[in-house]
Amino acid sequence: MKTLWDKIERLMMAVTFAEAGEHETAREIMREDERPDRPRPANRQDKTLRAASPGR
């Protein structure tokens, strides 16, 4: 299990690459942190958030 500091360090590394224009490298770094037991949605744009109606 990674510590919080390890996760922050990876995030900062990805930010650095993104700022330098290396967006794909930054994405790869962030993908390494993803949990394999949690599937990712195929298309995040299809997700819509709806607020509950006041009567419920």
N, CA, C and O atoms as a Tripos MOL2 file, in Angstrom:
@<TRIPOS>MOLECULE
protein
  224   223    56     0     0
PROTEIN
NO_CHARGES

@<TRIPOS>ATOM
      1 N           0.8420   -1.1750    0.0000 N.3       1 MET1
      2 CA          0.0000    0.0000    0.0000 C.3       1 MET1
      3 C           0.8900    1.2410    0.0000 C.2       1 MET1
      4 O           1.8550    1.3490    0.7560 O.2       1 MET1
      5 N           0.5280    2.1590   -0.8680 N.am      2 LYS2
      6 CA          1.3170    3.3800   -0.9650 C.3       2 LYS2
      7 C           0.8920    4.3630    0.1160 C.2       2 LYS2
      8 O          -0.2710    4.4430    0.5130 O.2       2 LYS2
      9 N           1.8700    5.0890    0.5600 N.am      3 THR3
     10 CA          1.5660    6.1050    1.5650 C.3       3 THR3
     11 C           1.0180    7.3540    0.8750 C.2       3 THR3
     12 O           1.1280    7.5070   -0.3410 O.2       3 THR3
     13 N           0.4420    8.2140    1.6520 N.am      4 LEU4
     14 CA         -0.0800    9.4640    1.1210 C.3       4 LEU4
     15 C           1.0450   10.2570    0.4690 C.2       4 LEU4
     16 O           0.8460   10.8690   -0.5810 O.2       4 LEU4
     17 N           2.2140   10.2500    1.0750 N.am      5 TRP5
     18 CA          3.3390   10.9950    0.5150 C.3       5 TRP5
     19 C           3.7120   10.4600   -0.8680 C.2       5 TRP5
     20 O           4.0380   11.2450   -1.7590 O.2       5 TRP5
     21 N           3.6720    9.1380   -1.0660 N.am      6 ASP6
     22 CA          3.9730    8.5490   -2.3740 C.3       6 ASP6
     23 C           2.9680    9.0250   -3.4250 C.2       6 ASP6
     24 O           3.3490    9.3350   -4.5540 O.2       6 ASP6
     25 N           1.7040    9.0820   -3.0580 N.am      7 LYS7
     26 CA          0.6700    9.5300   -3.9880 C.3       7 LYS7
     27 C           0.8560   10.9990   -4.3510 C.2       7 LYS7
     28 O           0.7110   11.3780   -5.5130 O.2       7 LYS7
     29 N           1.1760   11.8240   -3.3600 N.am      8 ILE8
     30 CA          1.4060   13.2480   -3.6130 C.3       8 ILE8
     31 C           2.6270   13.4330   -4.5130 C.2       8 ILE8
     32 O           2.6160   14.2650   -5.4200 O.2       8 ILE8
     33 N           3.6620   12.6670   -4.2630 N.am      9 GLU9
     34 CA          4.8780   12.7620   -5.0690 C.3       9 GLU9
     35 C           4.5940   12.4170   -6.5320 C.2       9 GLU9
     36 O           5.0870   13.0990   -7.4310 O.2       9 GLU9
     37 N           3.8070   11.3670   -6.7820 N.am     10 ARG10
     38 CA          3.4470   10.9930   -8.1510 C.3      10 ARG10
     39 C           2.6030   12.0780   -8.8080 C.2      10 ARG10
     40 O           2.7850   12.3780   -9.9870 O.2      10 ARG10
     41 N           1.6870   12.6640   -8.0550 N.am     11 LEU11
     42 CA          0.8510   13.7260   -8.5830 C.3      11 LEU11
     43 C           1.7030   14.9220   -8.9880 C.2      11 LEU11
     44 O           1.5030   15.4820  -10.0660 O.2      11 LEU11
     45 N           2.6410   15.3190   -8.1510 N.am     12 MET12
     46 CA          3.5060   16.4480   -8.4650 C.3      12 MET12
     47 C           4.3930   16.1530   -9.6770 C.2      12 MET12
     48 O           4.6780   17.0470  -10.4740 O.2      12 MET12
     49 N           4.8250   14.9070   -9.8100 N.am     13 MET13
     50 CA          5.6270   14.5230  -10.9630 C.3      13 MET13
     51 C           4.7860   14.6430  -12.2390 C.2      13 MET13
     52 O           5.2690   15.1400  -13.2560 O.2      13 MET13
     53 N           3.5300   14.1890  -12.1850 N.am     14 ALA14
     54 CA          2.6450   14.2920  -13.3430 C.3      14 ALA14
     55 C           2.3710   15.7480  -13.6920 C.2      14 ALA14
     56 O           2.3190   16.1040  -14.8690 O.2      14 ALA14
     57 N           2.1950   16.5880  -12.6840 N.am     15 VAL15
     58 CA          1.9610   18.0220  -12.9170 C.3      15 VAL15
     59 C           3.1630   18.6320  -13.6260 C.2      15 VAL15
     60 O           3.0060   19.4240  -14.5550 O.2      15 VAL15
     61 N           4.3500   18.2660  -13.1910 N.am     16 THR16
     62 CA          5.5690   18.8050  -13.8010 C.3      16 THR16
     63 C           5.6550   18.4430  -15.2720 C.2      16 THR16
     64 O           5.9700   19.2930  -16.1040 O.2      16 THR16
     65 N           5.3770   17.1850  -15.6000 N.am     17 PHE17
     66 CA          5.4110   16.7660  -17.0010 C.3      17 PHE17
     67 C           4.3280   17.4730  -17.8110 C.2      17 PHE17
     68 O           4.5710   17.8730  -18.9500 O.2      17 PHE17
     69 N           3.1430   17.6290  -17.2410 N.am     18 ALA18
     70 CA          2.0590   18.3080  -17.9550 C.3      18 ALA18
     71 C           2.4200   19.7630  -18.2360 C.2      18 ALA18
     72 O           2.1430   20.2700  -19.3230 O.2      18 ALA18
     73 N           3.0270   20.4300  -17.2760 N.am     19 GLU19
     74 CA          3.4350   21.8240  -17.4780 C.3      19 GLU19
     75 C           4.5060   21.9520  -18.5610 C.2      19 GLU19
     76 O           4.5960   22.9800  -19.2330 O.2      19 GLU19
     77 N           5.3100   20.9130  -18.7240 N.am     20 ALA20
     78 CA          6.3640   20.9250  -19.7440 C.3      20 ALA20
     79 C           5.8310   20.5150  -21.1130 C.2      20 ALA20
     80 O           6.5910   20.4460  -22.0780 O.2      20 ALA20
     81 N           4.5360   20.2420  -21.2030 N.am     21 GLY21
     82 CA          3.9420   19.8760  -22.4780 C.3      21 GLY21
     83 C           3.9370   18.3840  -22.7570 C.2      21 GLY21
     84 O           3.5300   17.9630  -23.8400 O.2      21 GLY21
     85 N           4.3750   17.5900  -21.8190 N.am     22 GLU22
     86 CA          4.4140   16.1340  -21.9730 C.3      22 GLU22
     87 C           3.1400   15.5270  -21.3790 C.2      22 GLU22
     88 O           3.1790   14.8230  -20.3700 O.2      22 GLU22
     89 N           2.0200   15.8160  -22.0300 N.am     23 HIS23
     90 CA          0.7250   15.4150  -21.4780 C.3      23 HIS23
     91 C           0.5370   13.9030  -21.4250 C.2      23 HIS23
     92 O          -0.0220   13.3830  -20.4590 O.2      23 HIS23
     93 N           0.9950   13.2000  -22.4460 N.am     24 GLU24
     94 CA          0.8210   11.7420  -22.4500 C.3      24 GLU24
     95 C           1.6450   11.1030  -21.3370 C.2      24 GLU24
     96 O           1.1860   10.1540  -20.7010 O.2      24 GLU24
     97 N           2.8330   11.5980  -21.0940 N.am     25 THR25
     98 CA          3.6520   11.0780  -20.0010 C.3      25 THR25
     99 C           2.9620   11.3130  -18.6620 C.2      25 THR25
    100 O           2.9660   10.4410  -17.7930 O.2      25 THR25
    101 N           2.3740   12.4850  -18.5010 N.am     26 ALA26
    102 CA          1.6530   12.7910  -17.2630 C.3      26 ALA26
    103 C           0.4810   11.8320  -17.0770 C.2      26 ALA26
    104 O           0.2310   11.3590  -15.9680 O.2      26 ALA26
    105 N          -0.2370   11.5460  -18.1650 N.am     27 ARG27
    106 CA         -1.3560   10.5920  -18.0810 C.3      27 ARG27
    107 C          -0.8700    9.1990  -17.6980 C.2      27 ARG27
    108 O          -1.5090    8.5110  -16.9020 O.2      27 ARG27
    109 N           0.2600    8.7850  -18.2650 N.am     28 GLU28
    110 CA          0.8060    7.4640  -17.9350 C.3      28 GLU28
    111 C           1.1750    7.3810  -16.4540 C.2      28 GLU28
    112 O           0.9260    6.3660  -15.8030 O.2      28 GLU28
    113 N           1.7570    8.4310  -15.9370 N.am     29 ILE29
    114 CA          2.1190    8.4500  -14.5150 C.3      29 ILE29
    115 C           0.8690    8.3230  -13.6540 C.2      29 ILE29
    116 O           0.8560    7.5780  -12.6750 O.2      29 ILE29
    117 N          -0.1740    9.0460  -14.0190 N.am     30 MET30
    118 CA         -1.4100    8.9900  -13.2380 C.3      30 MET30
    119 C          -2.0930    7.6280  -13.3740 C.2      30 MET30
    120 O          -2.7010    7.1440  -12.4190 O.2      30 MET30
    121 N          -1.9980    7.0080  -14.5500 N.am     31 ARG31
    122 CA         -2.5970    5.6800  -14.7350 C.3      31 ARG31
    123 C          -1.9330    4.6290  -13.8560 C.2      31 ARG31
    124 O          -2.5870    3.6760  -13.4300 O.2      31 ARG31
    125 N          -0.6600    4.7880  -13.5860 N.am     32 GLU32
    126 CA          0.0540    3.8350  -12.7400 C.3      32 GLU32
    127 C          -0.5130    3.8100  -11.3320 C.2      32 GLU32
    128 O          -0.3840    2.8080  -10.6280 O.2      32 GLU32
    129 N          -1.1390    4.9040  -10.9150 N.am     33 ASP33
    130 CA         -1.7070    4.9990   -9.5700 C.3      33 ASP33
    131 C          -3.1180    4.4290   -9.4690 C.2      33 ASP33
    132 O          -3.6200    4.2290   -8.3630 O.2      33 ASP33
    133 N          -3.7650    4.1630  -10.6020 N.am     34 GLU34
    134 CA         -5.1420    3.6950  -10.5570 C.3      34 GLU34
    135 C          -5.2260    2.3130   -9.9350 C.2      34 GLU34
    136 O          -4.3220    1.4880  -10.0710 O.2      34 GLU34
    137 N          -6.3150    2.0880   -9.2610 N.am     35 ARG35
    138 CA         -6.5330    0.7990   -8.6310 C.3      35 ARG35
    139 C          -7.0860   -0.1740   -9.6670 C.2      35 ARG35
    140 O          -8.0800    0.1350  -10.3240 O.2      35 ARG35
    141 N          -6.4700   -1.3300   -9.8240 N.am     36 PRO36
    142 CA         -6.9370   -2.2840  -10.8350 C.3      36 PRO36
    143 C          -8.2870   -2.9160  -10.4900 C.2      36 PRO36
    144 O          -8.9560   -3.4380  -11.3820 O.2      36 PRO36
    145 N          -8.7010   -2.8840   -9.2330 N.am     37 ASP37
    146 CA         -9.9540   -3.5350   -8.8440 C.3      37 ASP37
    147 C         -11.1760   -2.6450   -9.0660 C.2      37 ASP37
    148 O         -12.3060   -3.0860   -8.8560 O.2      37 ASP37
    149 N         -10.9650   -1.4080   -9.4840 N.am     38 ARG38
    150 CA        -12.0760   -0.4990   -9.7130 C.3      38 ARG38
    151 C         -12.1340   -0.1560  -11.2120 C.2      38 ARG38
    152 O         -11.2640    0.5610  -11.7060 O.2      38 ARG38
    153 N         -13.1470   -0.6590  -11.9420 N.am     39 PRO39
    154 CA        -13.2140   -0.3720  -13.3790 C.3      39 PRO39
    155 C         -13.5140    1.0990  -13.6430 C.2      39 PRO39
    156 O         -14.2520    1.7400  -12.8940 O.2      39 PRO39
    157 N         -12.9380    1.6180  -14.7060 N.am     40 ARG40
    158 CA        -13.1650    3.0020  -15.0990 C.3      40 ARG40
    159 C         -14.3420    3.0740  -16.0480 C.2      40 ARG40
    160 O         -14.5310    2.1700  -16.8620 O.2      40 ARG40
    161 N         -15.1370    4.1270  -15.9640 N.am     41 PRO41
    162 CA        -16.2250    4.2860  -16.9260 C.3      41 PRO41
    163 C         -15.6720    4.4370  -18.3360 C.2      41 PRO41
    164 O         -14.6310    5.0630  -18.5360 O.2      41 PRO41
    165 N         -16.3720    3.8610  -19.3140 N.am     42 ALA42
    166 CA        -15.9010    3.9100  -20.6930 C.3      42 ALA42
    167 C         -15.9210    5.3330  -21.2360 C.2      42 ALA42
    168 O         -14.9880    5.7460  -21.9240 O.2      42 ALA42
    169 N         -16.9600    6.0720  -20.9380 N.am     43 ASN43
    170 CA        -17.0820    7.4310  -21.4390 C.3      43 ASN43
    171 C         -17.6190    8.3120  -20.3260 C.2      43 ASN43
    172 O         -18.7950    8.2160  -19.9740 O.2      43 ASN43
    173 N         -16.7910    9.1520  -19.7800 N.am     44 ARG44
    174 CA        -17.2020    9.9890  -18.6490 C.3      44 ARG44
    175 C         -18.1960   11.0680  -19.0590 C.2      44 ARG44
    176 O         -18.9000   11.6030  -18.2020 O.2      44 ARG44
    177 N         -18.2710   11.3990  -20.3320 N.am     45 GLN45
    178 CA        -19.2010   12.4270  -20.7670 C.3      45 GLN45
    179 C         -20.6460   11.9400  -20.6810 C.2      45 GLN45
    180 O         -21.5690   12.7510  -20.6120 O.2      45 GLN45
    181 N         -20.8470   10.6300  -20.6850 N.am     46 ASP46
    182 CA        -22.1980   10.0870  -20.5910 C.3      46 ASP46
    183 C         -22.7710   10.2080  -19.1840 C.2      46 ASP46
    184 O         -23.9820   10.0880  -19.0000 O.2      46 ASP46
    185 N         -21.9430   10.4370  -18.2170 N.am     47 LYS47
    186 CA        -22.3910   10.5390  -16.8400 C.3      47 LYS47
    187 C         -23.0340   11.9080  -16.6030 C.2      47 LYS47
    188 O         -22.4320   12.9390  -16.9020 O.2      47 LYS47
    189 N         -24.2270   11.9150  -16.0810 N.am     48 THR48
    190 CA        -24.8720   13.1680  -15.7250 C.3      48 THR48
    191 C         -25.2380   13.1220  -14.2620 C.2      48 THR48
    192 O         -25.6660   12.0890  -13.7470 O.2      48 THR48
    193 N         -25.0710   14.2280  -13.6070 N.am     49 LEU49
    194 CA        -25.4330   14.3290  -12.2020 C.3      49 LEU49
    195 C         -26.7810   15.0290  -12.1010 C.2      49 LEU49
    196 O         -27.0250   16.0360  -12.7650 O.2      49 LEU49
    197 N         -27.6310   14.4920  -11.2770 N.am     50 ARG50
    198 CA        -28.9470   15.0860  -11.0980 C.3      50 ARG50
    199 C         -29.1900   15.3010   -9.6230 C.2      50 ARG50
    200 O         -28.9160   14.4320   -8.7940 O.2      50 ARG50
    201 N         -29.7020   16.4570   -9.3140 N.am     51 ALA51
    202 CA        -30.0510   16.7420   -7.9250 C.3      51 ALA51
    203 C         -31.4140   16.1180   -7.6290 C.2      51 ALA51
    204 O         -32.2700   16.0180   -8.5090 O.2      51 ALA51
    205 N         -31.5960   15.7090   -6.3980 N.am     52 ALA52
    206 CA        -32.8910   15.1480   -5.9920 C.3      52 ALA52
    207 C         -33.9450   16.2420   -6.0290 C.2      52 ALA52
    208 O         -33.6690   17.4030   -5.7280 O.2      52 ALA52
    209 N         -35.1450   15.8570   -6.3980 N.am     53 SER53
    210 CA        -36.2210   16.8530   -6.4460 C.3      53 SER53
    211 C         -36.5950   17.2370   -5.0070 C.2      53 SER53
    212 O         -36.4470   16.4080   -4.1080 O.2      53 SER53
    213 N         -37.0680   18.4510   -4.7610 N.am     54 PRO54
    214 CA        -37.3710   18.9360   -3.4100 C.3      54 PRO54
    215 C         -38.4340   18.1050   -2.7040 C.2      54 PRO54
    216 O         -38.4280   18.0210   -1.4760 O.2      54 PRO54
    217 N         -39.3430   17.4900   -3.4520 N.am     55 GLY55
    218 CA        -40.4310   16.7410   -2.8320 C.3      55 GLY55
    219 C         -40.0280   15.3570   -2.3460 C.2      55 GLY55
    220 O         -40.8410   14.6750   -1.7220 O.2      55 GLY55
    221 N         -38.7970   14.9180   -2.6120 N.am     56 ARG56
    222 CA        -38.4080   13.5540   -2.2430 C.3      56 ARG56
    223 C         -37.4740   13.5080   -1.0830 C.2      56 ARG56
    224 O         -37.0630   12.4270   -0.6640 O.2      56 ARG56
@<TRIPOS>BOND
     1     1     2 1
     2     2     3 1
     3     3     4 2
     4     3     5 am
     5     5     6 1
     6     6     7 1
     7     7     8 2
     8     7     9 am
     9     9    10 1
    10    10    11 1
    11    11    12 2
    12    11    13 am
    13    13    14 1
    14    14    15 1
    15    15    16 2
    16    15    17 am
    17    17    18 1
    18    18    19 1
    19    19    20 2
    20    19    21 am
    21    21    22 1
    22    22    23 1
    23    23    24 2
    24    23    25 am
    25    25    26 1
    26    26    27 1
    27    27    28 2
    28    27    29 am
    29    29    30 1
    30    30    31 1
    31    31    32 2
    32    31    33 am
    33    33    34 1
    34    34    35 1
    35    35    36 2
    36    35    37 am
    37    37    38 1
    38    38    39 1
    39    39    40 2
    40    39    41 am
    41    41    42 1
    42    42    43 1
    43    43    44 2
    44    43    45 am
    45    45    46 1
    46    46    47 1
    47    47    48 2
    48    47    49 am
    49    49    50 1
    50    50    51 1
    51    51    52 2
    52    51    53 am
    53    53    54 1
    54    54    55 1
    55    55    56 2
    56    55    57 am
    57    57    58 1
    58    58    59 1
    59    59    60 2
    60    59    61 am
    61    61    62 1
    62    62    63 1
    63    63    64 2
    64    63    65 am
    65    65    66 1
    66    66    67 1
    67    67    68 2
    68    67    69 am
    69    69    70 1
    70    70    71 1
    71    71    72 2
    72    71    73 am
    73    73    74 1
    74    74    75 1
    75    75    76 2
    76    75    77 am
    77    77    78 1
    78    78    79 1
    79    79    80 2
    80    79    81 am
    81    81    82 1
    82    82    83 1
    83    83    84 2
    84    83    85 am
    85    85    86 1
    86    86    87 1
    87    87    88 2
    88    87    89 am
    89    89    90 1
    90    90    91 1
    91    91    92 2
    92    91    93 am
    93    93    94 1
    94    94    95 1
    95    95    96 2
    96    95    97 am
    97    97    98 1
    98    98    99 1
    99    99   100 2
   100    99   101 am
   101   101   102 1
   102   102   103 1
   103   103   104 2
   104   103   105 am
   105   105   106 1
   106   106   107 1
   107   107   108 2
   108   107   109 am
   109   109   110 1
   110   110   111 1
   111   111   112 2
   112   111   113 am
   113   113   114 1
   114   114   115 1
   115   115   116 2
   116   115   117 am
   117   117   118 1
   118   118   119 1
   119   119   120 2
   120   119   121 am
   121   121   122 1
   122   122   123 1
   123   123   124 2
   124   123   125 am
   125   125   126 1
   126   126   127 1
   127   127   128 2
   128   127   129 am
   129   129   130 1
   130   130   131 1
   131   131   132 2
   132   131   133 am
   133   133   134 1
   134   134   135 1
   135   135   136 2
   136   135   137 am
   137   137   138 1
   138   138   139 1
   139   139   140 2
   140   139   141 am
   141   141   142 1
   142   142   143 1
   143   143   144 2
   144   143   145 am
   145   145   146 1
   146   146   147 1
   147   147   148 2
   148   147   149 am
   149   149   150 1
   150   150   151 1
   151   151   152 2
   152   151   153 am
   153   153   154 1
   154   154   155 1
   155   155   156 2
   156   155   157 am
   157   157   158 1
   158   158   159 1
   159   159   160 2
   160   159   161 am
   161   161   162 1
   162   162   163 1
   163   163   164 2
   164   163   165 am
   165   165   166 1
   166   166   167 1
   167   167   168 2
   168   167   169 am
   169   169   170 1
   170   170   171 1
   171   171   172 2
   172   171   173 am
   173   173   174 1
   174   174   175 1
   175   175   176 2
   176   175   177 am
   177   177   178 1
   178   178   179 1
   179   179   180 2
   180   179   181 am
   181   181   182 1
   182   182   183 1
   183   183   184 2
   184   183   185 am
   185   185   186 1
   186   186   187 1
   187   187   188 2
   188   187   189 am
   189   189   190 1
   190   190   191 1
   191   191   192 2
   192   191   193 am
   193   193   194 1
   194   194   195 1
   195   195   196 2
   196   195   197 am
   197   197   198 1
   198   198   199 1
   199   199   200 2
   200   199   201 am
   201   201   202 1
   202   202   203 1
   203   203   204 2
   204   203   205 am
   205   205   206 1
   206   206   207 1
   207   207   208 2
   208   207   209 am
   209   209   210 1
   210   210   211 1
   211   211   212 2
   212   211   213 am
   213   213   214 1
   214   214   215 1
   215   215   216 2
   216   215   217 am
   217   217   218 1
   218   218   219 1
   219   219   220 2
   220   219   221 am
   221   221   222 1
   222   222   223 1
   223   223   224 2
@<TRIPOS>SUBSTRUCTURE
     1 MET1         2 RESIDUE 1 A MET
     2 LYS2         6 RESIDUE 1 A LYS
     3 THR3        10 RESIDUE 1 A THR
     4 LEU4        14 RESIDUE 1 A LEU
     5 TRP5        18 RESIDUE 1 A TRP
     6 ASP6        22 RESIDUE 1 A ASP
     7 LYS7        26 RESIDUE 1 A LYS
     8 ILE8        30 RESIDUE 1 A ILE
     9 GLU9        34 RESIDUE 1 A GLU
    10 ARG10       38 RESIDUE 1 A ARG
    11 LEU11       42 RESIDUE 1 A LEU
    12 MET12       46 RESIDUE 1 A MET
    13 MET13       50 RESIDUE 1 A MET
    14 ALA14       54 RESIDUE 1 A ALA
    15 VAL15       58 RESIDUE 1 A VAL
    16 THR16       62 RESIDUE 1 A THR
    17 PHE17       66 RESIDUE 1 A PHE
    18 ALA18       70 RESIDUE 1 A ALA
    19 GLU19       74 RESIDUE 1 A GLU
    20 ALA20       78 RESIDUE 1 A ALA
    21 GLY21       82 RESIDUE 1 A GLY
    22 GLU22       86 RESIDUE 1 A GLU
    23 HIS23       90 RESIDUE 1 A HIS
    24 GLU24       94 RESIDUE 1 A GLU
    25 THR25       98 RESIDUE 1 A THR
    26 ALA26      102 RESIDUE 1 A ALA
    27 ARG27      106 RESIDUE 1 A ARG
    28 GLU28      110 RESIDUE 1 A GLU
    29 ILE29      114 RESIDUE 1 A ILE
    30 MET30      118 RESIDUE 1 A MET
    31 ARG31      122 RESIDUE 1 A ARG
    32 GLU32      126 RESIDUE 1 A GLU
    33 ASP33      130 RESIDUE 1 A ASP
    34 GLU34      134 RESIDUE 1 A GLU
    35 ARG35      138 RESIDUE 1 A ARG
    36 PRO36      142 RESIDUE 1 A PRO
    37 ASP37      146 RESIDUE 1 A ASP
    38 ARG38      150 RESIDUE 1 A ARG
    39 PRO39      154 RESIDUE 1 A PRO
    40 ARG40      158 RESIDUE 1 A ARG
    41 PRO41      162 RESIDUE 1 A PRO
    42 ALA42      166 RESIDUE 1 A ALA
    43 ASN43      170 RESIDUE 1 A ASN
    44 ARG44      174 RESIDUE 1 A ARG
    45 GLN45      178 RESIDUE 1 A GLN
    46 ASP46      182 RESIDUE 1 A ASP
    47 LYS47      186 RESIDUE 1 A LYS
    48 THR48      190 RESIDUE 1 A THR
    49 LEU49      194 RESIDUE 1 A LEU
    50 ARG50      198 RESIDUE 1 A ARG
    51 ALA51      202 RESIDUE 1 A ALA
    52 ALA52      206 RESIDUE 1 A ALA
    53 SER53      210 RESIDUE 1 A SER
    54 PRO54      214 RESIDUE 1 A PRO
    55 GLY55      218 RESIDUE 1 A GLY
    56 ARG56      222 RESIDUE 1 A ARG
